[in-house]
């Protein structure tokens, strides 16, 4: 799994990309929703950069033969702990969590794996519901 600079827009974008893939597939409505929510602007990404981050995540998962997607996206896995450590800034965490909610709820169906990811992110970052409102 590639690494990103701590608190970088790319590290933040990868967590949103993980949320997009949490149910095992990429929904066009979810992808459209995060673009409509101005993900690049909100995270400080260059235009088109989020697509490259998403592609990079998929490539990392494909070349890591030992990784099973359902294991890799669990918050207690070594991979996810590494990914979460790259994002320490509380304001950026709140923004990312808000964008993850946008992604997950866009298709009006929340899979168990998506709900688990959102709950685990909230627990890991000790986010409270009112913090999501600050990021909007």
C-alpha positions as CSV (number, residue, x, y, z in Angstrom):
1,X,0.0,0.0,0.0
2,X,1.5,3.4,-1.0
3,X,2.0,6.0,1.7
4,X,1.0,9.7,1.6
5,X,2.3,12.6,3.6
6,X,0.6,13.0,6.9
7,X,-2.5,15.2,6.8
8,X,-2.1,15.6,3.0
9,X,-5.1,16.0,0.7
10,X,-4.1,12.7,-0.9
11,X,-4.2,10.8,2.4
12,X,-7.6,12.3,3.1
13,X,-8.8,11.4,-0.4
14,X,-7.8,7.8,0.0
15,X,-10.1,7.4,3.0
16,X,-13.0,8.7,1.0
17,X,-12.0,6.3,-1.8
18,X,-12.1,3.5,0.7
19,X,-15.6,4.5,1.7
20,X,-16.6,4.4,-2.0
21,X,-15.4,0.8,-2.2
22,X,-16.5,-0.3,1.2
23,X,-19.4,-2.4,-0.2
24,X,-17.2,-4.1,-2.7
25,X,-18.1,-2.1,-5.8
26,X,-17.9,1.5,-7.1
27,X,-21.3,3.1,-7.6
28,X,-21.6,5.8,-10.1
29,X,-24.1,7.6,-7.9
30,X,-21.7,7.6,-5.0
31,X,-18.8,8.8,-7.2
32,X,-21.0,11.5,-8.6
33,X,-22.1,12.6,-5.1
34,X,-18.6,13.1,-3.8
35,X,-17.7,15.1,-6.9
36,X,-20.9,17.2,-6.5
37,X,-19.9,17.7,-2.9
38,X,-16.7,19.4,-4.2
39,X,-14.3,16.8,-2.9
40,X,-11.3,18.3,-4.7
41,X,-12.0,21.8,-3.3
42,X,-12.8,20.6,0.2
43,X,-9.7,18.5,0.5
44,X,-7.3,20.7,-1.4
45,X,-6.9,18.3,-4.4
46,X,-6.1,19.3,-7.9
47,X,-8.8,18.7,-10.5
48,X,-8.8,15.1,-11.5
49,X,-6.5,14.1,-8.6
50,X,-9.2,12.2,-6.7
51,X,-9.6,9.9,-9.7
52,X,-5.9,9.1,-9.6
53,X,-6.1,8.4,-5.8
54,X,-9.0,6.1,-6.4
55,X,-7.2,4.3,-9.2
56,X,-4.0,4.1,-7.0
57,X,-6.0,2.5,-4.2
58,X,-7.5,-0.1,-6.6
59,X,-4.0,-0.8,-8.0
60,X,-2.6,-1.3,-4.5
61,X,-5.3,-3.7,-3.6
62,X,-4.8,-5.7,-6.9
63,X,-1.0,-6.0,-6.5
64,X,-1.2,-7.0,-2.8
65,X,-2.0,-10.7,-3.3
66,X,-2.1,-11.2,0.5
67,X,-4.8,-8.5,0.8
68,X,-8.5,-9.5,0.8
69,X,-10.7,-6.4,0.3
70,X,-13.0,-7.4,3.2
71,X,-10.0,-7.8,5.5
72,X,-8.1,-4.7,4.2
73,X,-11.0,-2.3,4.8
74,X,-11.6,-3.4,8.4
75,X,-10.5,-0.7,10.8
76,X,-8.5,-3.1,13.0
77,X,-6.4,-4.3,10.1
78,X,-2.8,-3.2,9.8
79,X,-3.5,-1.6,6.5
80,X,-6.3,0.6,7.8
81,X,-4.4,1.5,10.9
82,X,-1.6,2.7,8.6
83,X,-4.1,4.7,6.5
84,X,-5.7,6.3,9.6
85,X,-2.4,7.3,11.1
86,X,-1.8,9.4,8.0
87,X,-4.7,11.7,8.9
88,X,-4.2,13.4,12.4
89,X,-5.8,16.8,11.9
90,X,-9.2,16.9,13.6
91,X,-10.7,19.4,11.1
92,X,-9.5,17.3,8.1
93,X,-10.9,14.2,9.8
94,X,-14.3,15.8,10.2
95,X,-14.3,16.9,6.6
96,X,-13.3,13.3,5.4
97,X,-16.0,11.8,7.6
98,X,-18.5,14.1,6.2
99,X,-17.5,13.2,2.6
100,X,-17.6,9.5,3.5
101,X,-21.2,9.9,4.7
102,X,-21.9,11.6,1.3
103,X,-20.4,8.7,-0.5
104,X,-22.1,6.0,1.5
105,X,-25.6,7.5,1.5
106,X,-25.6,8.6,-2.2
107,X,-27.1,5.4,-3.6
108,X,-29.8,5.3,-0.8
109,X,-28.6,1.9,0.2
110,X,-26.2,1.4,3.1
111,X,-24.5,-2.0,3.1
112,X,-23.4,-3.5,6.4
113,X,-19.8,-3.0,5.4
114,X,-20.4,0.7,4.7
115,X,-22.2,1.2,8.0
116,X,-19.3,-0.6,9.8
117,X,-16.7,1.6,8.1
118,X,-18.6,4.8,9.1
119,X,-19.0,3.6,12.7
120,X,-15.4,2.5,12.9
121,X,-14.1,5.8,11.5
122,X,-16.3,7.7,14.0
123,X,-14.9,5.6,16.9
124,X,-11.3,5.7,15.8
125,X,-11.5,9.5,15.4
126,X,-13.9,9.9,18.4
127,X,-16.1,12.0,16.1
128,X,-19.4,13.2,17.4
129,X,-22.5,13.8,15.2
130,X,-22.2,17.6,15.6
131,X,-18.7,17.5,14.2
132,X,-20.1,16.4,10.8
133,X,-22.2,19.5,10.7
134,X,-19.1,21.7,11.1
135,X,-17.7,20.2,8.0
136,X,-20.7,21.0,5.9
